[in-house]
Structure formats: C-alpha cells, structure tokens
Amino acid sequence: MTKKGRSSKHAPTSMSSKRAVTRRRDAIPLSKSKIRDPRFDPLTGPLDAEAVRRKYAFLDTYQADEMSTLRTSIKNPKLPDTEKEILKRQLLSMQSKQKAKEKEDLEKKVLREHRKKEREMIEQGKKPFYLKRSEQKKQALVERFGGMKEKEKNRVIERRRKKLSGKERKGLPEVRRA
C-alpha cells in the first residue's frame, strides 16, 4: 500500500483512485432517451408543403377572425394608448404575413401554370423552357397588376418608384444629396 503524499516537492500528490461516489453523481451514466419529433424524422419522408398548406387551410379563417377582433379592440376608447400600440403592431405584423403568403401563392400559381404549358409543349415535341427566378417574379407581378383597378395600379407604381428612388438616394455620397 502506497503512502499518500508526494515523492518529492516537485512531484504531484499521489492519491487513491478508490473514492466513494457522491450522491449527486451517478457512477454509471445512463444514456439519455433521445426525443424524436415525427415531423422531422427521416422515416416520414420529405415535407410536402402544398399538402401541409391544404391540411391547415382552416387556420387562415381563424387568422382572419383574429384580425377582425384586433381591429375592433383597437377602436375601443377605454383601452390605454400603450395597449393600442401593441395591438396595432400585432395587426400590422399579421397583415404583412398574410400579404407575403398571398404573394407566395401567386408566384406558385404562375409557376404551376407555366409548368402545365411546358408539359403540353413537350408533348407536342418542343424543347422545354425553364423559367428563371427573375422571370417568375415578373410574371407574378404582371398577374398581380392584372387583377387591380387603374387607380390601385397607379398607387402601387408610385409607391414602388418612391422606394427605388429612396434606395438610389441612400447610395449617393452625403454632399450630393442636397
């Protein structure tokens, strides 16, 4: 049996390895049970975004109801201004999400129509033509403007022009801004 301590003043202290296991530490660590989410499990296969969109389409009606209740609660005169601001921000966020979703749906619709036409052209013996992302956006924009009234179109075009001119102005050096 070896004596505890050092063999010399420069050597490390020798200690027995036979120590009791403390209460707070397990002697043999148990493997943690891994939490598996079936949505992201590779066994379920790839995600079909369209199917998910169809299955949860009822949430859009819930969201529309929620937006209408937000609008009515914002008009409530008894509500403090700070709470009104919070509700306004929430409503604005929901509206922008809805617009983004509509824009995405429109782009998908344009792409679906293009692919359908291309399949018909391929059946006739023509070579396939694949749309670039920029062309998809242009066609979606044309589709969007097609459903608008003249006054609405002008307003959207004016807004877009202002946005682009603002971006250009940001790129100019400080002295030339005036």
N, C-alpha and C positions, 0 to 999 in steps of 0.2 A: 504494500500500500504506500502510495506516494504522499509526501507531506505537502500541504497547501503552502503556497508562498512562491518566492522567486528563487531561481538557482543562483542568480547574480543580480546586481542592482540594475543592469541593463536589460535583463530578460523579462518577458511578460509574466504576469502572475499565472500560475497553474491552478486550475480549478477542476473539480469533479464534474463530469458530464451527467452524472446521475442526480438530476434535480427533480423535485416534485412538480407536477403540472399544476399551474394555478387554476383557480375556479373560473376565471374569466376567459381562459383559453382552452380550446379543445385540443386534446392530444393528437387525435387523428381528424384532420379537417374533412368535413363531409362536402361532397360536390353539390353546389347549389343547383336546384332544379331550374332549368332554363325555361323562361317564359316564351311561349310561341304564340304569335299573333297569326291566325289563319289568313288574314288579308294579305300578308306579305310572305307567306310560306311559298317556297318554290313548287310545292306539290299542287297548289291550286292553279298554277299556270299563269300566263301573262294577264295583265289587267285589261279588260275591255272597257274603255272609258265611255263609249256610247251606251253599253248595257247598264253601266252604273248610273249614267245620266237619266236613262229611261226609268230605272227602278226607283230613283229618288226624285222624280219629277214633282211629286206631291209637295216637296219642300219649297218649291217655288211659290206655290199658293200660300203656304204658311208665311213665307218671307213677305209676300205682298200684303197679307193681313197685318203683319207686324209693322210694316212701313206705314200703313194707313193709321194704325193705333198711335204710332210715334207722331205722325202729323197732327192728330187730334190732341195728343197730350202736349205738344209744343204750343198749341193755340190756347191752352189752359192759362188764364190770367193769374191764378193762385200760385202757380209754380214759380219758384225763385229763378232769377236770371242765370245763375251758375248751372242749375239743373237743366234749364232750357238749352244752354250752350252745349252741354254734354249730349243731350238728346239730338240736337241739330247735327252735331258731329257724327253721331251714330247713324242718323238718317242719311247723311251725305255719303258716308262710307258704304252703306247698303246700296244706295243708288249707283255709286260708281262701280261696285262689284257686279250689279245687275247689268249695267251698260257693257262692262267688259265681257260678261258671259254672252250677251246678245251679239257683240262684235265677233266673238269666237265662233258662235253658232253660225253667223252669216258667212264667215270665212270657210268653215267646214262645209256649208251648203254649196258654196261656189266650187270648192274642190270636188265635192261629190258629183255635181253636175258636169264638171269638166271631165272627170274620170269616166262618167257614163258616156259622154260624147266620144271620148277617145276609144272606149271599148267598141262602140258602133263603127268608128272609123277603121279600127284594126280588123274588125270582121269584114269590112269592105276591101281590105288588102292594103290599107295605107300604113305608113310608119307611125309609131307612137310619138307623141309630143308631150314632154313633161313640163308642167308649169314651174317657173322659178318662184321663189317666195315673194319677190317683189311684184311679179305679175299676179299672183294670188291676191295680194293686198290691193292692187289696182282694180282688179275685177270686183273684189268685195266692196271697194269704195264706190265703184260705178253702180253696183247693185243697191248700195245704201242710198245713194243720191237719187236713184230711180224711183224710190218709194216716197220721196219728200216733195212737199209743195215748193213753189218757186221762192216764196218769202223765207221759208226754212232753209232752203239751199243757200240763199244769199247770206243769211246769218251765219251758217256754218263755214262758208268760204271766207267770210270776213274775219271770223274768229281764227281760222287756220292761218290766214295771211298775217294777222297781228302776232300770232305765236311765232311764225317763222321770222318776221321782221325783228321781234324781240331777241330771238336766238342769234340773228346776224349782228345785232347791236352789241350783244354780250361779247362777241368775238373781236370787236373793234377796240383799238387802244383807247385809253382814258381821254386823251387830248382831243381826239377826233369825234368824240360822242356829241359835242355841243352843236 
